[in-house]
Amino acid sequence: MSNEKIAVLSPLPGPLIKALLATKDPHIAEEAKIVTHEVGSPESLPDTLEGAEAILGDYTFKVSLGNDLLRHCTGCKLIQQPSAGYEHIDVQKAAELGIPVANVPGANALSVAEHTIMLILACLKKLILAHQKTTSGEWAQDEMAVHGVFELYSKTLGIIGAGRIGQEVAKRAKPFGCKMVYYDARHLDPNLEEELGISFMDLDELVKTSDVIALHIPLTPETKGLINAQRINSMKWGSVLVNVSRGEIVDEAELAKALQEGRIAGAGIDVFSTEPPSKNNPLLKAPNVVLTPHIAGATNESRLRIIDAAIENIIRVLQGMKPENVVNGI
């Protein structure tokens, strides 16, 4: 075991990767050859990937690994994506080539759940509007009631996607005294449903009856456009939508239209169909929105958990063990 090549596609410096490897296995760290990808130089990617035994994927999702690049990964033992999402990697082609692809599920679940609760409350309390009026010199104490300032208590919170993040959201929302329902491709264990205080509901029924809808599902061919014009138009009048999953899941134009028309009271959006969003994205000019730049899972603590788990998995493979959290069945 010597001179293992590790290709790093994330914007992380080689010395940092060396130092992180050293915390797990000093010998591998000393012998490993770290090759980093220079952002904006796609022509160098084949050379970066060629001969790599392990690849640390790009958490910015700007460097995709499709068929053309994966054919340069012959002999690769692991593509480790330092995030929960991995839609920019052709996992099926990687499987055909015998390359396991692993992600880091759950490492940012707490961060995303907290961000979700923040966006829900900010939308219900009209936080941005109150802030803008106060900083402009207006004292809108009485006026805010006209705009609608609401409690989460007694509202129906619909969680679409009851995986790690969805469950963490439910744990944090339960003390607020709201009714919670969820939709997921798989039903939770009845005991877990009881513990979380949540019950299953058909997707369209959830959309129609929830006061607040929170999205916590991965982007797949099945979920792309899931919250389409029909579902947005069927949402409860005055409801709130929070999306911290993927922008492509929601029809942004229809959501912006519903906000402009006042049919939806607010939206908390952390993700966009194109990132950064173009100046023409209608959500940027929609009323009653709280917009953040895809930072729900990017706390200092979660970043450390994610990179630590990713490095740990790379070390496992270079030590001859099987990787964990493989998403493509290898």
SEVEX-147025 format. One line per 2 residues: number of its first residue (from 1); their letters; for each residue x, y, z of C-alpha. Coordinates in Angstrom, 2 decimals, m for minus. Layout:
! residues N
NUM) A) X:Y:Z ~ ...
This chain:
! residues 330
1) MS) 0.00:0.00:0.00 ~ 1.88:3.03:m1.26
3) NE) 1.40:6.15:m3.35 ~ m2.39:5.87:m3.55
5) KI) m3.77:8.65:m5.72 ~ m6.74:10.55:m4.32
7) AV) m8.48:12.92:m6.70 ~ m10.22:15.85:m4.99
9) LS) m12.97:17.55:m7.01 ~ m14.29:19.73:m4.19
11) PL) m12.68:23.17:m3.76 ~ m10.48:22.01:m0.91
13) PG) m6.69:22.45:m0.69 ~ m4.49:19.39:m0.89
15) PL) m2.68:20.09:2.41 ~ m6.02:20.11:4.22
17) IK) m6.91:16.70:2.79 ~ m3.48:15.42:3.83
19) AL) m4.02:16.69:7.36 ~ m7.47:15.12:7.58
21) LA) m6.15:11.80:6.30 ~ m3.39:11.94:8.92
23) TK) m5.97:12.05:11.71 ~ m7.25:8.66:10.52
25) DP) m4.14:6.89:9.20 ~ m0.77:8.70:9.24
27) HI) 0.84:6.12:6.94 ~ m1.76:6.52:4.21
29) AE) m1.59:10.29:4.60 ~ 2.17:10.25:4.15
31) EA) 2.11:7.99:1.10 ~ m1.01:9.29:m0.64
33) KI) m0.73:11.51:m3.68 ~ m3.40:14.20:m3.49
35) VT) m4.44:15.69:m6.83 ~ m6.86:18.60:m6.65
37) HE) m9.02:19.90:m9.47 ~ m8.66:23.54:m10.41
39) VG) m12.07:25.14:m10.74 ~ m12.72:26.37:m14.27
41) SP) m10.33:23.90:m15.90 ~ m12.52:21.09:m17.22
43) ES) m9.85:20.06:m19.71 ~ m7.67:18.84:m16.84
45) LP) m10.33:16.60:m15.31 ~ m9.39:13.41:m17.21
47) DT) m5.79:13.65:m15.98 ~ m7.01:14.39:m12.45
49) LE) m9.17:11.26:m12.45 ~ m6.84:8.91:m14.30
51) GA) m5.36:6.34:m11.95 ~ m7.12:7.59:m8.83
53) EA) m7.94:4.90:m6.30 ~ m10.38:7.20:m4.54
55) IL) m12.25:10.29:m5.69 ~ m13.63:12.93:m3.36
57) GD) m16.60:14.40:m5.23 ~ m17.61:18.04:m5.54
59) YT) m19.93:19.31:m2.84 ~ m20.69:22.39:m4.96
61) FK) m22.17:20.09:m7.66 ~ m20.35:22.05:m10.37
63) VS) m18.14:19.11:m11.37 ~ m20.36:16.35:m12.70
65) LG) m19.19:12.79:m13.22 ~ m20.94:11.44:m16.28
67) ND) m20.07:8.70:m18.73 ~ m17.30:10.65:m20.49
69) LL) m15.39:11.24:m17.26 ~ m16.16:7.97:m15.52
71) RH) m14.35:6.04:m18.26 ~ m11.17:7.68:m16.96
73) CT) m11.79:6.18:m13.52 ~ m10.67:2.63:m14.29
75) GC) m9.37:1.02:m11.11 ~ m11.10:3.51:m8.82
77) KL) m12.21:1.86:m5.59 ~ m14.56:4.59:m4.39
79) IQ) m16.23:7.82:m5.44 ~ m17.00:9.50:m2.14
81) QP) m19.47:12.38:m2.37 ~ m19.16:14.76:0.62
83) SA) m22.89:15.49:0.81 ~ m26.21:13.70:1.01
85) GY) m27.08:14.52:m2.61 ~ m25.30:12.87:m5.52
87) EH) m27.46:13.63:m8.56 ~ m24.47:15.06:m10.44
89) ID) m22.86:11.60:m10.52 ~ m24.00:8.92:m12.99
91) VQ) m24.32:6.24:m10.32 ~ m25.68:3.65:m12.74
93) KA) m22.71:4.00:m15.09 ~ m20.37:3.86:m12.10
95) AE) m22.06:0.61:m11.06 ~ m21.55:m0.80:m14.55
97) LG) m17.86:0.02:m14.20 ~ m17.75:m1.60:m10.77
99) IP) m17.11:1.66:m8.93 ~ m18.99:2.15:m5.66
101) VA) m20.43:5.61:m5.06 ~ m21.02:6.65:m1.46
103) NV) m22.60:9.71:0.07 ~ m22.75:11.13:3.59
105) PG) m26.36:10.74:4.71 ~ m27.55:12.38:7.86
107) AN) m24.41:14.39:8.66 ~ m26.26:17.65:8.05
109) AL) m29.70:16.49:9.20 ~ m29.64:18.60:12.37
111) SV) m28.53:21.71:10.48 ~ m31.19:21.35:7.80
113) AE) m33.89:20.65:10.38 ~ m33.00:23.79:12.33
115) HT) m32.96:25.83:9.13 ~ m36.39:24.46:8.24
117) IM) m37.90:25.52:11.55 ~ m36.29:28.94:11.15
119) LI) m37.81:29.42:7.70 ~ m41.24:28.23:8.87
121) LA) m41.31:30.70:11.75 ~ m39.86:33.51:9.64
123) CL) m42.65:33.05:7.08 ~ m45.43:32.77:9.65
125) KK) m44.20:35.79:11.63 ~ m43.47:37.89:8.49
127) LI) m39.94:38.36:9.80 ~ m38.44:39.93:6.67
129) LA) m41.28:42.43:6.29 ~ m41.07:43.41:9.97
131) HQ) m37.30:43.84:9.68 ~ m37.55:45.97:6.54
133) KT) m40.17:48.27:8.02 ~ m38.28:48.69:11.27
135) TS) m34.94:49.47:9.62 ~ m36.64:51.97:7.30
137) GE) m37.91:53.90:10.30 ~ m41.49:52.62:10.33
139) WA) m43.01:51.38:13.57 ~ m45.42:48.76:12.18
141) QD) m46.50:47.20:15.47 ~ m50.21:47.43:14.66
143) EM) m49.82:47.24:10.88 ~ m48.19:43.78:11.00
145) AV) m51.46:42.22:12.10 ~ m52.98:43.38:8.81
147) HG) m50.30:41.52:6.87 ~ m50.96:38.39:8.92
149) VF) m48.68:37.19:11.68 ~ m49.37:33.62:12.78
151) EL) m48.40:30.94:15.27 ~ m47.25:27.44:14.41
153) YS) m49.35:26.17:17.31 ~ m52.41:24.18:16.14
155) KT) m51.37:24.46:12.48 ~ m50.98:21.40:10.27
157) LG) m47.37:20.81:9.25 ~ m47.03:18.55:6.23
159) II) m43.61:16.97:5.84 ~ m42.88:15.54:2.40
161) GA) m40.02:13.09:2.89 ~ m39.70:11.39:6.26
163) GR) m36.06:10.34:6.12 ~ m33.40:11.50:8.56
165) IG) m34.03:15.20:7.97 ~ m37.81:14.94:7.92
167) QE) m37.74:13.08:11.22 ~ m35.45:15.68:12.79
169) VA) m37.85:18.40:11.66 ~ m40.73:16.52:13.29
171) KR) m38.79:16.24:16.57 ~ m38.23:20.00:16.62
173) AK) m41.73:20.93:15.53 ~ m43.50:18.67:18.04
175) PF) m43.04:21.02:21.04 ~ m44.77:23.81:19.09
177) GC) m48.04:21.93:19.39 ~ m48.80:21.57:15.70
179) KM) m50.50:18.64:14.00 ~ m47.99:16.77:11.86
181) VY) m48.59:14.61:8.81 ~ m46.11:13.19:6.35
183) YD) m45.85:11.65:2.93 ~ m43.05:9.32:1.93
185) AR) m42.61:6.46:m0.51 ~ m42.27:4.25:2.56
187) HL) m44.36:4.29:5.70 ~ m42.53:4.79:8.96
189) DP) m42.72:2.15:11.64 ~ m45.92:2.73:13.67
191) NL) m43.90:3.04:16.88 ~ m41.74:5.74:15.31
193) EE) m44.84:7.54:14.03 ~ m46.20:7.58:17.57
195) EL) m42.88:8.76:19.01 ~ m42.65:11.63:16.51
197) GI) m46.33:12.48:16.76 ~ m46.83:12.19:13.02
199) SF) m49.22:10.29:10.75 ~ m49.10:9.26:7.11
201) MD) m51.20:11.07:4.52 ~ m51.57:10.78:0.77
203) LD) m49.45:13.36:m1.04 ~ m52.26:15.30:m2.69
205) EL) m54.32:15.29:0.49 ~ m51.32:16.57:2.43
207) VK) m50.81:19.40:m0.05 ~ m54.47:20.40:0.14
209) TS) m54.81:20.38:3.93 ~ m51.45:21.52:5.33
211) DV) m50.91:25.04:6.62 ~ m47.17:24.59:6.23
213) IA) m45.46:22.22:3.77 ~ m41.79:21.32:4.20
215) LH) m39.90:19.47:1.46 ~ m37.24:16.93:2.46
217) IP) m36.92:14.61:m0.51 ~ m34.00:13.89:m2.86
219) LT) m34.04:14.95:m6.49 ~ m34.85:11.96:m8.68
221) PE) m36.67:11.55:m12.00 ~ m39.79:10.82:m9.94
223) TK) m39.54:13.89:m7.69 ~ m38.46:16.43:m10.30
225) GL) m41.39:18.84:m10.69 ~ m43.32:17.06:m7.92
227) IN) m44.70:20.34:m6.62 ~ m46.11:21.37:m9.97
229) AQ) m48.69:23.95:m10.99 ~ m51.60:21.65:m10.14
231) RI) m50.35:20.96:m6.63 ~ m49.39:24.58:m5.99
233) NS) m52.87:25.66:m7.05 ~ m54.40:23.07:m4.71
235) MK) m52.48:24.31:m1.66 ~ m54.53:25.68:1.19
237) WG) m55.21:29.40:0.88 ~ m52.71:31.30:3.01
239) SV) m50.35:28.35:3.45 ~ m46.55:28.36:3.53
241) LV) m44.09:26.29:1.50 ~ m40.53:25.61:2.64
243) NV) m38.02:24.00:0.30 ~ m34.61:22.98:1.61
245) SR) m34.22:19.92:m0.63 ~ m33.69:20.70:m4.32
247) GE) m34.96:23.58:m6.44 ~ m36.04:21.40:m9.36
249) IV) m38.69:19.74:m7.20 ~ m40.79:22.93:m7.30
251) DE) m42.22:24.82:m10.27 ~ m40.65:28.15:m9.33
253) AE) m42.68:30.24:m11.78 ~ m45.99:28.87:m10.49
255) LA) m44.90:29.32:m6.88 ~ m43.94:32.94:m7.57
257) KA) m47.30:33.50:m9.27 ~ m49.18:32.08:m6.28
259) LQ) m47.20:34.39:m3.98 ~ m47.85:37.42:m6.19
261) EG) m51.58:36.67:m6.20 ~ m51.62:36.18:m2.43
263) RI) m52.93:32.63:m2.63 ~ m49.90:31.46:m0.66
265) AG) m48.90:33.44:2.42 ~ m45.17:32.82:2.19
267) AG) m42.30:30.65:1.08 ~ m38.93:29.82:2.60
269) ID) m36.52:28.80:m0.15 ~ m32.94:27.62:0.33
271) VF) m32.50:25.90:m3.04 ~ m33.08:26.93:m6.64
273) ST) m33.37:25.17:m9.99 ~ m30.23:26.99:m11.10
275) EP) m27.64:28.04:m8.55 ~ m26.84:30.81:m8.16
277) PS) m30.31:31.81:m9.39 ~ m30.45:34.05:m12.43
279) KN) m31.66:37.62:m12.03 ~ m34.77:36.55:m13.94
281) NP) m35.78:33.93:m11.39 ~ m39.33:35.04:m10.42
283) LL) m38.84:34.05:m6.79 ~ m36.31:36.85:m6.33
285) KA) m39.06:39.43:m6.81 ~ m41.92:37.53:m5.21
287) PN) m43.51:38.93:m2.03 ~ m43.35:37.25:1.36
289) VV) m40.33:35.08:0.65 ~ m37.33:34.26:2.80
291) LT) m34.47:33.28:0.51 ~ m31.14:31.78:1.57
293) PH) m28.20:30.65:m0.62 ~ m28.33:26.85:m0.15
295) IA) m26.91:26.99:3.36 ~ m29.44:24.90:5.30
297) GA) m26.95:22.09:5.80 ~ m23.81:24.19:5.80
299) TN) m23.15:25.03:9.43 ~ m19.58:24.90:10.71
301) ES) m20.47:21.83:12.73 ~ m22.09:19.95:9.85
303) RL) m19.21:20.74:7.48 ~ m16.84:19.09:9.94
305) RI) m19.11:16.04:10.31 ~ m19.45:15.68:6.54
307) ID) m15.78:15.93:5.63 ~ m14.83:13.71:8.57
309) AA) m17.25:10.99:7.45 ~ m16.06:11.29:3.84
311) IE) m12.39:10.98:4.77 ~ m13.17:8.08:7.10
313) NI) m14.82:6.19:4.24 ~ m11.89:6.82:1.89
315) IR) m9.52:5.51:4.55 ~ m11.67:2.39:4.96
317) VL) m11.34:1.61:1.27 ~ m7.62:2.28:1.13
319) QG) m7.21:m0.03:4.11 ~ m8.94:m2.79:2.15
321) MK) m12.35:m2.61:3.79 ~ m15.73:m2.10:2.15
323) PE) m17.07:1.46:2.00 ~ m20.16:2.49:3.92
325) NV) m23.26:4.31:2.63 ~ m22.89:3.04:m0.93
327) VN) m25.78:4.28:m3.07 ~ m25.35:2.28:m6.27
329) GI) m25.35:m1.31:m5.00 ~ m21.66:m2.12:m5.47
